[in-house]
Amino acid sequence: MKRTNANPALHGAIVKRAKVMAADGAASIFAMLKHSLDKYLGDRRGHNTTYQRQSAGLSRGLDLGTKGKGRWSREQLHDRGGKPEEPDVVDRYDRLVERMAANNESYSEQEVAADVSKARQGPRSR
C-alpha cells in the first residue's frame, strides 16, 4: 500500500498529553494516531457490514403467509377492545417466529454476538 503523509492540526493540550505518553515509552505519537485511526476505520467497516446484512434482510422481507392480503378489515383492526375475527392468528404468529428462527440459523453465535455488540454501540461520533 502506498504511503501518504498527513499533517493533522491538533489542539495543544492533546499534543502535550501525547508527548508525555510517548516519553513514558507507550508508543510514538505517530503510532498512537495510526492505531486510533485503524481502530476507528475497522469499527466503521464492521458497522457497515452489519448494516448492509440487516438492510438486505429487510429488503427481502418475511413471508407472513397472507399472500399480500390481510384477512381482516381496517375496521376490525381499529375496533377498540375487539380482536380480528381470525381463529388462527396465534398459529400464524408461531409459524412466522419459526421461519425467522430458520432464517437466522445460518449465522454463527459469534456473528450474532458481534452484531448485537455493534448495535448497542451505535455509530461512533467524531
C-alpha positions as CSV (number, residue, x, y, z in Angstrom):
1,M,0.0,0.0,0.0
2,K,1.4,3.4,-0.9
3,R,2.1,5.7,2.0
4,T,0.9,9.3,2.1
5,N,1.9,11.9,4.5
6,A,-0.8,13.6,6.6
7,N,-0.3,16.6,8.8
8,P,-3.2,16.9,11.2
9,A,-3.7,20.1,13.2
10,L,-4.2,19.1,16.8
11,H,-5.1,21.0,19.9
12,G,-2.1,21.9,22.0
13,A,-3.3,20.1,25.1
14,I,-3.8,16.9,23.2
15,V,-0.3,17.1,21.7
16,K,1.2,17.7,25.2
17,R,-0.6,14.7,26.7
18,A,0.5,12.6,23.7
19,K,4.1,13.7,24.1
20,V,4.0,12.7,27.8
21,M,2.7,9.2,26.9
22,A,5.3,8.8,24.2
23,A,8.0,9.9,26.6
24,D,6.8,7.2,29.0
25,G,7.6,4.7,26.3
26,A,4.0,3.7,25.5
27,A,4.4,4.5,21.8
28,S,5.3,7.3,19.5
29,I,2.7,9.9,18.7
30,F,2.5,8.7,15.1
31,A,2.0,5.1,16.3
32,M,-0.8,6.2,18.6
33,L,-2.5,8.2,15.8
34,K,-2.1,5.2,13.4
35,H,-3.6,2.8,15.9
36,S,-6.5,5.0,16.7
37,L,-7.3,5.6,13.0
38,D,-7.0,1.9,12.2
39,K,-9.4,1.0,15.1
40,Y,-11.9,3.7,14.1
41,L,-11.9,2.6,10.4
42,G,-12.2,-1.1,11.4
43,D,-15.1,-0.4,13.7
44,R,-16.9,1.6,10.9
45,R,-16.3,-1.3,8.4
46,G,-17.9,-3.8,10.9
47,H,-20.8,-1.4,11.4
48,N,-21.3,-1.0,7.7
49,T,-21.2,-4.8,7.1
50,T,-23.8,-5.4,9.8
51,Y,-26.0,-2.6,8.4
52,Q,-25.8,-4.0,4.9
53,R,-26.7,-7.5,6.0
54,Q,-29.6,-6.3,8.1
55,S,-30.8,-4.0,5.3
56,A,-30.7,-6.9,2.8
57,G,-32.9,-8.9,5.1
58,L,-35.4,-6.1,5.4
59,S,-35.5,-5.6,1.6
60,R,-36.3,-9.3,1.1
61,G,-39.0,-9.1,3.7
62,L,-40.6,-12.0,5.5
63,D,-43.3,-14.3,4.2
64,L,-46.2,-13.6,6.6
65,G,-48.3,-16.3,5.0
66,T,-51.0,-13.8,3.9
67,K,-50.0,-13.8,0.2
68,G,-50.1,-10.0,0.4
69,K,-53.6,-9.6,1.7
70,G,-54.9,-9.4,5.2
71,R,-57.9,-11.5,6.2
72,W,-59.4,-8.7,8.3
73,S,-60.7,-5.3,7.6
74,R,-59.4,-2.0,8.8
75,E,-62.5,-1.5,11.0
76,Q,-61.8,-4.9,12.7
77,L,-58.2,-3.9,13.5
78,H,-59.1,-0.5,14.8
79,D,-62.2,-1.5,16.8
80,R,-61.4,-0.7,20.5
81,G,-61.5,-3.8,22.6
82,G,-62.1,-6.0,19.7
83,K,-59.8,-8.5,18.1
84,P,-59.6,-9.6,14.5
85,E,-62.0,-12.4,13.9
86,E,-59.2,-14.7,12.9
87,P,-59.0,-18.0,14.8
88,D,-55.5,-18.9,13.6
89,V,-53.7,-15.6,14.4
90,V,-51.6,-17.2,17.1
91,D,-50.8,-20.2,14.9
92,R,-49.7,-17.9,12.1
93,Y,-47.6,-15.9,14.5
94,D,-45.9,-19.1,15.8
95,R,-45.1,-20.1,12.2
96,L,-43.7,-16.6,11.5
97,V,-41.4,-16.9,14.5
98,E,-40.3,-20.4,13.4
99,R,-39.4,-19.0,9.9
100,M,-37.5,-16.1,11.4
101,A,-35.5,-18.6,13.5
102,A,-34.8,-20.7,10.5
103,N,-33.5,-17.6,8.6
104,N,-31.2,-16.8,11.4
105,E,-29.7,-20.3,11.8
106,S,-27.2,-19.6,9.0
107,Y,-25.4,-17.0,11.3
108,S,-23.0,-18.2,13.9
109,E,-23.3,-17.3,17.6
110,Q,-20.2,-15.1,17.2
111,E,-21.7,-13.2,14.2
112,V,-24.9,-12.6,16.2
113,A,-23.0,-11.5,19.3
114,A,-20.8,-9.2,17.2
115,D,-24.0,-7.7,15.6
116,V,-25.6,-7.2,19.0
117,S,-22.5,-5.6,20.4
118,K,-22.1,-3.2,17.4
119,A,-25.8,-2.3,17.5
120,R,-25.5,-1.4,21.2
121,Q,-22.5,0.8,20.5
122,G,-24.3,2.7,17.7
123,P,-22.5,4.7,15.1
124,R,-19.4,6.4,16.5
125,S,-19.4,10.1,16.7
126,R,-16.4,12.2,15.7
